[in-house]
Amino acid sequence: MTSGECPLPDPPPLGGRGERLRRIPSSVWALGLVSLFMDFSSEMIHALLPVYLVGAMGATMAEVGVIEGVAEATASIVKIFSGAVSDWFASRKLLAILGYGLAAATKPMFPLAPDVGWVMAARFTDRVGKGIRGAPRDALVADVTPPELRGAAFGLRQSLDTVGAFLGPAVAVLVMWLTVDDIRAVFWLAVIPAILAVAVLAFGVREPAEDRPARPARFPLHWDEIARLGGGFWLVVAVATLFGLARFSEAFLILKATSLGLPEALAPLVLVAMNVVYAGASYPAGAFSDRGDRITPLAIGVFALALADAALAVATSLPLVWAGVALWGLHMALTQGLFSALVADEAPPALRGTAFGVYNLASGLALLVASFAAGKLWDLYGAGATFAAGGGVAAVSLAALLPLARMRR
C-alpha cells in the first residue's frame, strides 16, 4: 500500500469506551489539555474579532476574508518547516513549546491594536506560533499512540481542543454582558488560559524515551525524502486539499447570524453552538474509525458540510442559521481528526512531522483561497452566493473520496 504504517484491517478488540480511553497515553491527554487552554484563549478573541473589525474598525467583508485566510495560511506554511525540523532532530516537544509560547506572548497585541493593520499583524504573529507547534504536536500524538488507538487519540485531542473552542466564546459572552460590551476586556482576559497552556505542555508532556522514530538520512525537505512519503499519503493530501476549498473561516457564520438580527454581544454563541457539536462528535468518530473504516465517517462529514451550506445559503431567519451552524460543527468533527489519522497511517514514522507539515500547508492554502473567495462573493452577491458556492465544492469533494476508499481497501 504505502511506505508508511498500514492501517490494521482487523484491529484487536479493545473493550468498551472506558477501556479505550484508559489506554490512550497520558501525554495525549496532556496535549489535549494544552489545546483546550490555547483554544479557550484564541476563541475568546476569534469569536468577537469579525464583529470588532467590521463594526469598530470599518473593515469590509473582503478584508475579513483576507485577514482570516492569510492568518491560517501563514500557520500552514510555517508547519511544513517546523515539522521537517522536528523530524531532523527527532524531537517534537521543544518546537511545540516555542510555538505555544509565541502564541501566548502575542495575545496582548489584540487589545492594544489601534487599527486593522495592527490586528492583522497580531493574527499573523499568533498564527506563526500555531504553525510552529502544529506539525510537531500532531507527530508527537502519532509517536506515542499505538496504531490501533490512533483514531481515538486524534479524536480525543480534537475533542478537548474543541471544548476550549466553545468555552472561550461562552466566557466571552459572559464578560461582554458583565462589562457592557467591552470587547477589549475580553481580549485581555484571553491572556490567562494561553499562559496555562504553555505550563501544561512544559510539565505534563513527555516524548517517547524508547521507539522514537529514527532520524532521516537527509534533511526531510530534500526531494529524496519527500518521495519517501508515498502515493497513499499524497492521495490523502489531494483529497484534503479539495475538501479545504469547500470550507472557509467560521467568521462568515458569525457574520451571517448577526446580519439576520443576532445581537453583537451574543455573536460568540455561534461558535459555542458549533463547537459543542464538534467536541461531542470528534472522539466517537475517531474511535469508530479505528475499527478499520475511516472513509465512511469522512463521507458523512462532507455531506454534512454540503447540508450546512445549503441551510445557510437560504436562511432568512435565525433558526435555520442555528441548524446550519450545528451541521458545520458535525462536519468538522467527522473530518478534521480523521484526516490527521489518515496522515499518520500513511506516512513513514521518521517523516511524520514533515508529512503533517505538508498536509497542513496544502489544506491551509486551500482555506486561504476559500476564505478570500467567500469574502469577495459576499461583497459582490451576498451571503447566499458564498454558502451556495461552498456547498457546490463540497459535493465535488464527496466524489473525490472514492479513489481514497479504493486505496484503503
Summary of the structure (lengths in Angstrom):
residues: 409
radius of gyration: 20.0
end to end distance: 9.3
largest distance: 58.8
contacts: 1634
relative contact order: 0.18
helix: 79%
strand: 0%
